[in-house]
């Protein structure tokens, strides 16, 4: 068993016990982990940055009139059509992603064109570009032996480069594998319920990803667990800080980041016992780069450097604030928060089963509500219930 740290200033020297029945589960990182092939997995932020910066350094941007783009079928595959664009001597090869963006521009289903012979697909796309009302298109091209069209967006698309996000993370996390306290997470041992933060970073465990259209990073401060109270058996209730962020410089998704406290990460990279989840997104609009520089990046640094005391105080206040002393109080408290009589009974029963006593404090009800949310198969319903729990906890801070 590790030497436990009750503040964020001391590190543990091994695994520590956690209780993941509290808080809620977040599967976003696990979804990324399942979907990434080996060539999209990186073992350090240094390697990730080098890859995404190199591709950006080979790229150029130009704005052209859509009617001036010419399409040629130079292979049997409709996805390997070639483009002739103003000011470019060589043929430009669209990627699968930019092909879809061009089709969207002229209101042509990309899936339909991909099923056609290349020549016919080229004729259809060319007709769409000519017949559709003229629009300016911002082309994002990469030059590496051949010229490749990585993105085709509107002229006001505010590109935030993937390497800019990685660079912002590196300011607080170094290489992301132990140079600072922020690192790729460890793994929960389900048999013992001990979480080990000291796990080698490999293709199977890494949470640093990038494809030709996006980047995704997840890091934690799991060697500095925080005690935010006691479990029913008297053991410390341990949390640690974590965040993930994402971006697409080619328009596949917004830039965003989420910060939170959590109790464990399993081998499948599911997040367990999550509390205080907060998320911010920035659309790639005209001034997106400025918003990232002045809002998102500083917010990430603030979270990384801030004291957990506010979080601990909030948990303590929620535990101390008794709001129900009998069954009538409990039902009334939950009914006022839009839970049905049957739902209220299930929430109370959940707390009774897990804690050995009925809920009394704000924190008891928060734990019961989040546990009840986990029983919902429908994601929208689950998120709605988790939102009520989050709002309830925030009401005492």
N, C-alpha and C positions, 0 to 999 in steps of 0.2 A: 504493500500500500504506500502511496506517496505521502510525503510531507505536505500537508494542506496549507494553502495560502488563503487568508481571509481578506486580503486587500489586493490591489492590482500591482503592488510593488515587489512582491516576492514570487518566484517561480517554483513550481512543484518539480520533484525529481522522478516522478513516475505516474502510474495510473491512479485515478480517484473515482470513488463511487458516486453515481448520479441517480436521480429519480426522474425518469422521463414521462411519468404519468401526469406530471404537471405541465402547464403551458400547452402549446399546440404544435402540430407537425407542419413543416413546410417542405414541399416536394420539388420546388423549382430547380435546385441544384442537382437533385437526383435525375430529373428529366434531361438535363444537360449531360450528365455523366453517362446515361444510357445511350444517348444519341451520337456521341462523338467517336469517330474512328481514331485509330492511333495517330494518324498524321495531323490531327487537330488537337492533340494533347501535348502540353509542354511541361517540362520538369522544373522550370524556374521562370520568374518574371523577366530575368535577363534574356533568356532564350526567346520568350514570347515577344518581348519588345523588339529584339533584333529582327524577328520575322515580319511583324506588322509594320515596322518602320522601313524596312527594306522595300516592301511592296509599295508603300506610299512614296518613297523617294524615286521610284521608277514611273510614277504616274503624272499625268497632266490633265488639266481641265479646259474645256472650251465650250462655248455656247453657240449653237447653230440653229438655223431654221429647219423645222422638221421636214419641210418639203424638199430640202436640199440633200437629204440623206438618200443614197441609192443602195439597193439591195441586190446581191448576186448569190446564186446558188452554186457554190464551188465544191460541193460534196454531196453525198447521198443523204446526209442527215439534215433535217430542217433546223436542228439546234446548232449547226455549224455553217450557217449562212455567213456571208461576208458583206461588210458594209463599206461604202465609199462615202467619206464625209469631207466637207470643205476644209481645205488647208492641210489635208493628210495625204501624203503620197502613197503610202501602203494601204492595202486592204485592212480593215478593222474587223476582228472576230468577236462577236458578242458572246459573253458567258451565258450560261443557262439563266442566271438571274437577270442580266440586262436584257436578254431576249424577251423575258416576261415583262419587263418594264416597258419596252418598246411596244409590245402587243397591247399593254394596258393603255398606253398613250393614244393609240388609234382605235381603241374600243374593240379589239380583236382577241378572242379567247386564245391564250397561249397553248392550252392543252389541245385545242382543236388543230392549230397549226403544226404542233409537234407530231400529229398523227398523219399528216399529209406528206407526199413525196417532197423532197427538198425544193425542187423547181417550183412546184405549185405553192408551197408555203412562202417562198420568196416573192412570187407574183402577188399573193394576197397581202403580205406585209407591205410591199411596195405600193400597191393600190391604196392601202390604208393611209400610208404616209402622204401620198399625193392628194387623195380625196378629202382627208380630214383637214379641218381648218388649220392654217399655219400656226405653229406655236414654237416658241424658243425652247430648246432642249439643252440642258447642261450635260455634256458627255464627260465621263471620268474614265480616262484611258490609261492602261499600263503598258509599258514598253519593255519587253524582256525576250529578245529574239524575234518576237512577232508583236504586233499591236493588238491588244485585247481591250474590248469595251467592258469595263467592270460595272458601270452604272449609267443609266439614262434617267435624269430627274428633271424637275422644273427648274427654271433659271434662278429662283430664289432659295433653292435648297441650301441650307446652312450646314455644311459638312464639318463634323467633329471627327477628326481622324482617330482610328483605333489606337494608334500609338500615343496619342495625347492622353487618353484615358489610362493606358498602361503606365505612362510616365507619371501621372498624378498618383497612382497607387504605389509606384516605386519610391516616391518621396517619403512614404510612411512605412513601407514594407520591405525596402531593399530588394533582394532577389526573391522574396516570398517563401524561402525555405529555411529560415532560421537566422538570417542576418539581423533581423529585428524581432520584436515580440510577435509581429504579424506574420502568419505562415499558413501553408496548406494544412488543413485539419488532420487530426488523428482519427482513431477508430474506436467505436463502442464495442465491447465484448458482451454479447447478449447473454452468455451463460452466467456471467458474474455481475453484470450491470456496472462494470468498471470502464471508465473512458480513459484510453491511453493517448495522450497528445504526442507521444514520441514514436512516430511511425515513418519509415522511409518513404520518400516521395518516389512514386513509380508511375508508369502509364495507367495502372489500375487505381491508384489513390489520388492522383493529381486533380486539382480543381481549377486549372489554368488552361483555357481553351481558346482557339481561334480557327475559323474557317475562312474561305475566300470571301465571305460576306459578313462576318461578325466576330466579336470577341466577348468572352465571358470569364469573370474571375471571381473566386470565392476564397476569402481568407478569414482566419480567426486568431484570437489571442488566447488560445486554450491552455497555455502553460502558466497562466496567471488567473486561475479560477477565483470567483468572488463569492463569498458567503453572504447570502441575502436572507438569513433566518435559519430556522431549524425544521427538519422533517419531523413527523409524528414520533419517530423512534429516537429523536434527540440528535441524530446525525446532521451535519451541516447541509443545507440546500445550496448546491454549488452551481453557478452559472459562469459563462465566459462570453466575451463579446465577439461578434462576427459581422461581416458585411459581404454582399456580392454586388457586382456591377456589370453592366453590359453596354454594348454599342454596336452600331453598324455604319461604317462610313459610306456604304453603297445604298442606304435607304431601306434595308430589310427590317429594321426596327428602330425604336427611339433609343436615346441614351438614357440610362436609368441606374439607380443604385438603391439598395435596401440595407438598413442597419438594424441590428437587433441583439438581444441577449439569448443565449441558448444553453442547453445542458449537454448535448451530445451530437455527434455526427456518426452515422453507421457506415458500414462498408459500401453500401449503395448510395452514399452521400445524401441520404435523407437527413433533415434537420429536426431534432427532437427537443421538446421542452422549450419551445421558442416563446419569448416574452418581449414586449415593447417593440414590436415590429413597425418600422417606419420606412416608407418608400417615396422616392421622388423620381419623376421622369421629365426629360427635356426633349421636345420635338425638334427635328432638324429644320427649324424655320430660319428665316433670314439672319437673326441675331443669336442663333444657337451657340456659336463658339464663344460669344461674350458671356452668355448665361452660364456656360460650363466653367469658364475662367473665374467668374465672379460669384457664382452660387454653388455649383455642385462640388467642384474641387475643394474649396474652403470648408464646405460642410463635411466632407469626408475627413479632412485633416482634423477638424474640430472633434468629430466622433472618436477618431483614433487617439487623440491626446487628452480627451476630457476625463474627468473623474467619474467613477461609477456611483458616487455617493447619492446623486439625485435618484438614480434607479433604485438603490438600496433603500433610501428613505421612503420612496413611493411604495415599495413592497411592505416595508415595516408599517407604514401608515394604514395600508389596506388590511394588514393582519390585525391591527389594533382596533380598527373601526368596526365595532359590533353593530349589526343592523337587524338581527333577528334572534329572538330568544325562545320562540316556540313555533310549532308547525304553521299556525295561522300567520305569523309574521313572515315566515319563509315563503309561503304561497303568495301573500300580498306583495312582497318585495319583487318577486319574479313576474307576477301578473302585471305590475306597473311598468315592467320593461318588455312588454309585448310577448311574453311567453304564455302559451295556453296552460290550462290546469294540468293536462297530461304531461306536457313538457316540464312544467315546474316540478311535478312529482318525480320525473326521471332524473332531473338535475340534483334534487335533494337526495335521492337514492344513490346516485353516483358518488356524491361526497361521503355519504354514510358508509358506503362500501369501501372506498379508498382511504378514508381518514379514520374510520371507526367511530365517527360522531356526525351529527347533522351539521349543515353549514350555519355559521353564526356571523362571521366577518365578511367584509367586502371581498377579501382575498379568497375565502372559502367559496363564495359564489362564483368568482372569476374562474377558479379551477374547475368547479362543477360544470359551468357553462362551456368551457373549452373542451372538457372531456365529452360532454354531450355532443358538441360539434363534430367530434371525430367519428361519431356513429352515423353521420349523414353521408350517404354515397354521392349525392348531388353536390358538386363543388360550389355552385352559387349559394345553396342553402348553408353549406358549411362556412363559407366566407362571411355570410350575413350574420350567423350566430357568433363567429369569432370576433366580428366587428363589435357586437354588443358587449362581449367580454372586455375587449380592449377599451371601449368607451367607459365602461364601469370602472376599470382600474385607473384610467386617467382622471376620473372624477375626484380622486383623493390626492392628487399631486398638485 
